[in-house]
Amino acid sequence: MALRAALRQKCGLIGILSQPSSSGSHSRVSAVLVSQMRNNATSPKIKVDFNQSTGVAVLSMQSPPVNSLSLDFLTELCISVEKLEMDRACRGLIITSSLPKVFSAGLDILEMYGKSPERCGEFWRAVQEMWLKMYSSNMVTIAAINGSSPAGGCLLSLTCDYRIMSDNPRYSIGLNETLLGIVAPFGTDKNIIKNTHTCSN
Ligand SMILES: CCCCC/C=C\C/C=C\CC/C=C/CC(=O)SCCNC(=O)CCNC(=O)[C@H](O)C(C)(C)COP(=O)(O)OP(=O)(O)OC[C@H]1O[C@@H](n2cnc3c(N)ncnc32)[C@H](O)[C@@H]1OP(=O)(O)O
């Protein structure tokens, strides 16, 4: 109830969590992001349903088995958010998972092992772009955390204005990445590359 009141106060979004959605289209994507789009012949990792009448989009992460944040996933996520951002009709965004039990397992561990410094740099830049884009979004953003959400999954939810988590003791959330010996690099390219060596050795 507190959340609904806050939303009502912030931008007049009423009852968004309970209303059905219908698909809408978003046409413009920045040339930069399009050029970043890789050969992604697999099925989309992100599904967006935009409800024109409420102005709220639901972005569902659908990348089995655990919605891990790979470079491809992050790129697709950023493109989806940017498309919504450019649509003036879209005022609210709910991020959730279409997988059972897992919101997001965080950064894709396979992106941090045995990769070239260049690839690692690209990956960490994508991580940074994701959280900056989300954190600075003009939309009201809500993470509907319907499963476990460790480390980078927790980071993703922290970039949102609001978080709602399923009341299930089997779901965990938190910044546990240091248990894996992972420390997020600083924001400069030099430090990204430096940390990259640490990650892949
Ligand atoms: C550049 C500037 C940056 C600025 C940043 C700003 C601020 C910094 C703040 C925070 C930094 C955040 C950093 C995050 C680092 C990370 O995210 S590292 C990843 C940490 N994640 C984990 O440790 C999660 C580990 N996984 C689990 O706990 C469980 O898998 C689960 C999510 C709870 C699900 O359990 P479940 O039993 O359902 O599934 P399984 O365990 O059987 O897994 C299925 C399948 O998925 C694979 N897998 C799981 N997690 C990952 C992953 N993270 N990456 C890749 N693959 C993963 C798992 O290995 C299984 O594979 P299979 O054996 O082949 O089936």
The ligand as an SDF file (V2000), in Angstrom:
LIG
                    3D

 65 67  0  0  0  0  0  0  0  0999 V2000
   32.4870   -0.9600  -13.9240 C   0  0  0  0  0  0  0  0  0  0  0  0
   31.8260   -0.3470  -12.7590 C   0  0  0  0  0  0  0  0  0  0  0  0
   30.8550   -1.2420  -12.1000 C   0  0  0  0  0  0  0  0  0  0  0  0
   30.1920   -0.5050  -11.0230 C   0  0  0  0  0  0  0  0  0  0  0  0
   29.3480   -1.4060  -10.2130 C   0  0  0  0  0  0  0  0  0  0  0  0
   28.6410   -0.6640   -9.2170 C   0  0  0  0  0  0  0  0  0  0  0  0
   28.5080   -1.0810   -8.0070 C   0  0  0  0  0  0  0  0  0  0  0  0
   29.0540   -2.3980   -7.5560 C   0  0  0  0  0  0  0  0  0  0  0  0
   28.0460   -3.1230   -6.7590 C   0  0  0  0  0  0  0  0  0  0  0  0
   27.8560   -4.4030   -6.9310 C   0  0  0  0  0  0  0  0  0  0  0  0
   28.6840   -5.2700   -7.8060 C   0  0  0  0  0  0  0  0  0  0  0  0
   27.8980   -6.4420   -8.2230 C   0  0  0  0  0  0  0  0  0  0  0  0
   28.8370   -7.5080   -8.6960 C   0  0  0  0  0  0  0  0  0  0  0  0
   28.4220   -8.6700   -8.9610 C   0  0  0  0  0  0  0  0  0  0  0  0
   29.2870   -9.8010   -9.3070 C   0  0  0  0  0  0  0  0  0  0  0  0
   28.4480  -11.0030   -9.6430 C   0  0  0  0  0  0  0  0  0  0  0  0
   27.2770  -10.9130   -9.8830 O   0  0  0  0  0  0  0  0  0  0  0  0
   29.2550  -12.4900   -9.7320 S   0  0  0  0  0  0  0  0  0  0  0  0
   27.9380  -13.6530   -9.8180 C   0  0  0  0  0  0  0  0  0  0  0  0
   27.4810  -14.0070   -8.4680 C   0  0  0  0  0  0  0  0  0  0  0  0
   26.3790  -14.9040   -8.5540 N   0  0  0  0  0  0  0  0  0  0  0  0
   26.2920  -15.9800   -7.8220 C   0  0  0  0  0  0  0  0  0  0  0  0
   27.1580  -16.2880   -7.0400 O   0  0  0  0  0  0  0  0  0  0  0  0
   25.0550  -16.8030   -8.0620 C   0  0  0  0  0  0  0  0  0  0  0  0
   25.3810  -18.2380   -8.0550 C   0  0  0  0  0  0  0  0  0  0  0  0
   24.1910  -19.0090   -8.3630 N   0  0  0  0  0  0  0  0  0  0  0  0
   23.2810  -19.3870   -7.4350 C   0  0  0  0  0  0  0  0  0  0  0  0
   23.3630  -19.0610   -6.2700 O   0  0  0  0  0  0  0  0  0  0  0  0
   22.1810  -20.2860   -7.9230 C   0  0  0  0  0  0  0  0  0  0  0  0
   22.5100  -20.7400   -9.2100 O   0  0  0  0  0  0  0  0  0  0  0  0
   20.7920  -19.6140   -7.9720 C   0  0  0  0  0  0  0  0  0  0  0  0
   20.8170  -18.3000   -8.7410 C   0  0  0  0  0  0  0  0  0  0  0  0
   20.2860  -19.3840   -6.5430 C   0  0  0  0  0  0  0  0  0  0  0  0
   19.7870  -20.5780   -8.6940 C   0  0  0  0  0  0  0  0  0  0  0  0
   19.8400  -21.8390   -8.0610 O   0  0  0  0  0  0  0  0  0  0  0  0
   19.2060  -23.1080   -8.8020 P   0  0  0  0  0  0  0  0  0  0  0  0
   19.3500  -24.2420   -7.8720 O   0  0  0  0  0  0  0  0  0  0  0  0
   17.8410  -22.7840   -9.2980 O   0  0  0  0  0  0  0  0  0  0  0  0
   20.1010  -23.3180  -10.1060 O   0  0  0  0  0  0  0  0  0  0  0  0
   21.5610  -23.9440  -10.2070 P   0  0  0  0  0  0  0  0  0  0  0  0
   22.4190  -23.4920   -9.0960 O   0  0  0  0  0  0  0  0  0  0  0  0
   21.4350  -25.4140  -10.4260 O   0  0  0  0  0  0  0  0  0  0  0  0
   22.1100  -23.2510  -11.5350 O   0  0  0  0  0  0  0  0  0  0  0  0
   21.5630  -23.5870  -12.8060 C   0  0  0  0  0  0  0  0  0  0  0  0
   22.6350  -23.3620  -13.8410 C   0  0  0  0  0  0  0  0  0  0  0  0
   22.9450  -21.9560  -13.8760 O   0  0  0  0  0  0  0  0  0  0  0  0
   24.3630  -21.7830  -13.7240 C   0  0  0  0  0  0  0  0  0  0  0  0
   24.6220  -20.5100  -13.0710 N   0  0  0  0  0  0  0  0  0  0  0  0
   24.1820  -20.1080  -11.8590 C   0  0  0  0  0  0  0  0  0  0  0  0
   24.5900  -18.8680  -11.5730 N   0  0  0  0  0  0  0  0  0  0  0  0
   25.3360  -18.4640  -12.6470 C   0  0  0  0  0  0  0  0  0  0  0  0
   26.0390  -17.2560  -12.9590 C   0  0  0  0  0  0  0  0  0  0  0  0
   26.0690  -16.2050  -12.1130 N   0  0  0  0  0  0  0  0  0  0  0  0
   26.6820  -17.1970  -14.1290 N   0  0  0  0  0  0  0  0  0  0  0  0
   26.6760  -18.2350  -14.9860 C   0  0  0  0  0  0  0  0  0  0  0  0
   26.0180  -19.4090  -14.7560 N   0  0  0  0  0  0  0  0  0  0  0  0
   25.3490  -19.5030  -13.5990 C   0  0  0  0  0  0  0  0  0  0  0  0
   24.7700  -22.9770  -12.9060 C   0  0  0  0  0  0  0  0  0  0  0  0
   26.1400  -23.2080  -13.0370 O   0  0  0  0  0  0  0  0  0  0  0  0
   23.9480  -24.0710  -13.5050 C   0  0  0  0  0  0  0  0  0  0  0  0
   24.5420  -24.4420  -14.7280 O   0  0  0  0  0  0  0  0  0  0  0  0
   24.5580  -25.9750  -15.1770 P   0  0  0  0  0  0  0  0  0  0  0  0
   25.2900  -26.7170  -14.1180 O   0  0  0  0  0  0  0  0  0  0  0  0
   25.2530  -25.9610  -16.4870 O   0  0  0  0  0  0  0  0  0  0  0  0
   23.1120  -26.3950  -15.2590 O   0  0  0  0  0  0  0  0  0  0  0  0
  1  2  1  0
  2  3  1  0
  3  4  1  0
  4  5  1  0
  5  6  1  0
  6  7  2  0
  7  8  1  0
  8  9  1  0
  9 10  2  0
 10 11  1  0
 11 12  1  0
 12 13  1  0
 13 14  2  0
 14 15  1  0
 15 16  1  0
 16 17  2  0
 16 18  1  0
 18 19  1  0
 19 20  1  0
 20 21  1  0
 21 22  1  0
 22 23  2  0
 22 24  1  0
 24 25  1  0
 25 26  1  0
 26 27  1  0
 27 28  2  0
 27 29  1  0
 29 30  1  0
 29 31  1  0
 31 32  1  0
 31 33  1  0
 31 34  1  0
 34 35  1  0
 35 36  1  0
 36 37  2  0
 36 38  1  0
 36 39  1  0
 39 40  1  0
 40 41  2  0
 40 42  1  0
 40 43  1  0
 43 44  1  0
 44 45  1  0
 45 46  1  0
 45 60  1  0
 46 47  1  0
 47 48  1  0
 47 58  1  0
 48 49  1  0
 48 57  1  0
 49 50  2  0
 50 51  1  0
 51 52  1  0
 51 57  2  0
 52 53  1  0
 52 54  2  0
 54 55  1  0
 55 56  2  0
 56 57  1  0
 58 59  1  0
 58 60  1  0
 60 61  1  0
 61 62  1  0
 62 63  2  0
 62 64  1  0
 62 65  1  0
M  END
$$$$
